[in-house]
């Protein structure tokens, strides 16, 4: 069974930082493109960041310079370091893995509020 399990979400003040983790199992992690998406209630899901097997990354314009995606293939884990958080970053954050199939985690909630 493929599992993607996110962790690290929570309540943080504006300007604060969080690191999200996504632990993957049941797939060949190293050949998967890993992505973080986010979705606020009632809003469209959006791509936040992605990292391909070779390590090349991409980011949404809204998070470039603040967020960093990385992967540790030895741990089958992808991370999202989020700095300088803003209230508009509040959303459920979802881990996605794709090679020939597409898999999703159940999400972790990030709330940025004073």
C-alpha positions in Angstrom: 0.0 0.0 0.0 1.3 3.4 -0.9 1.2 5.9 1.9 2.2 9.5 2.1 2.0 10.9 5.6 2.5 14.6 6.2 3.5 16.1 9.5 4.7 19.4 10.9 1.7 21.6 10.4 0.3 23.8 13.1 -0.4 27.3 14.3 2.3 29.9 13.7 2.5 33.6 13.9 3.0 35.8 10.8 6.7 35.9 10.1 7.3 32.5 11.7 8.6 29.3 10.2 7.5 25.7 9.9 9.0 22.6 8.3 6.6 20.1 6.8 7.6 16.5 6.2 6.1 13.9 4.0 7.1 10.3 4.7 6.5 8.0 1.7 6.2 4.2 1.7 5.1 1.6 -0.7 6.7 3.2 -3.8 10.1 3.7 -5.3 10.6 7.1 -3.9 13.7 8.0 -5.9 12.0 7.9 -9.2 9.0 10.0 -8.1 8.5 13.6 -8.6 7.4 15.0 -5.3 5.2 18.0 -4.9 3.6 20.1 -2.2 0.1 21.5 -2.9 -2.1 23.6 -0.7 -5.8 24.3 -0.6 -7.8 26.6 1.6 -11.4 25.8 2.2 -13.5 26.9 -0.8 -10.5 27.7 -2.9 -8.7 26.0 -5.8 -5.8 23.7 -5.0 -2.5 25.2 -6.0 1.0 23.9 -6.6 3.4 25.2 -4.0 6.6 23.5 -4.9 8.0 20.5 -6.7 11.2 18.5 -6.9 12.0 16.0 -9.6 14.2 12.9 -9.1 17.3 14.7 -10.2 16.7 17.4 -7.5 15.6 20.3 -9.7 13.0 22.4 -8.0 10.2 24.8 -8.9 8.1 27.1 -6.8 4.9 29.1 -7.0 5.6 32.8 -7.5 3.9 33.5 -4.2 6.4 31.4 -2.2 9.6 31.8 -4.1 12.3 33.0 -1.8 10.4 32.0 1.3 9.8 28.2 0.9 12.4 25.5 0.1 11.5 22.0 -1.0 14.1 19.2 -0.5 14.2 15.4 -0.5 16.1 12.8 1.3 15.9 9.6 -0.8 17.6 7.6 2.0 14.7 8.4 4.3 12.0 8.4 1.6 11.0 11.8 2.8 10.3 15.2 1.2 10.3 18.4 3.1 9.0 21.9 2.8 10.7 24.5 4.8 8.4 27.6 5.1 9.9 30.9 6.3 8.4 34.3 6.6 4.9 32.9 6.8 2.0 35.1 5.9 -1.7 34.7 6.8 -2.4 33.9 3.1 -0.3 30.8 3.5 -3.0 29.4 5.7 -4.2 26.2 4.1 -4.1 22.4 4.1 -0.8 21.3 2.7 -0.8 18.0 0.7 2.1 15.9 -0.4 1.9 14.4 -3.9 4.0 11.7 -5.5 4.0 10.9 -9.2 5.8 8.6 -11.5 3.4 6.4 -13.6 0.8 6.8 -10.8 -0.4 9.7 -8.8 -0.6 9.5 -5.0 -1.7 12.0 -2.3 -1.3 12.3 1.4 -4.2 13.3 3.6 -2.7 16.7 4.4 -1.5 18.7 7.3 -3.1 22.1 8.3 -1.0 25.2 8.5 -2.6 28.2 10.2 -0.8 31.5 10.1 -2.4 33.9 12.6 -1.5 36.3 15.3 
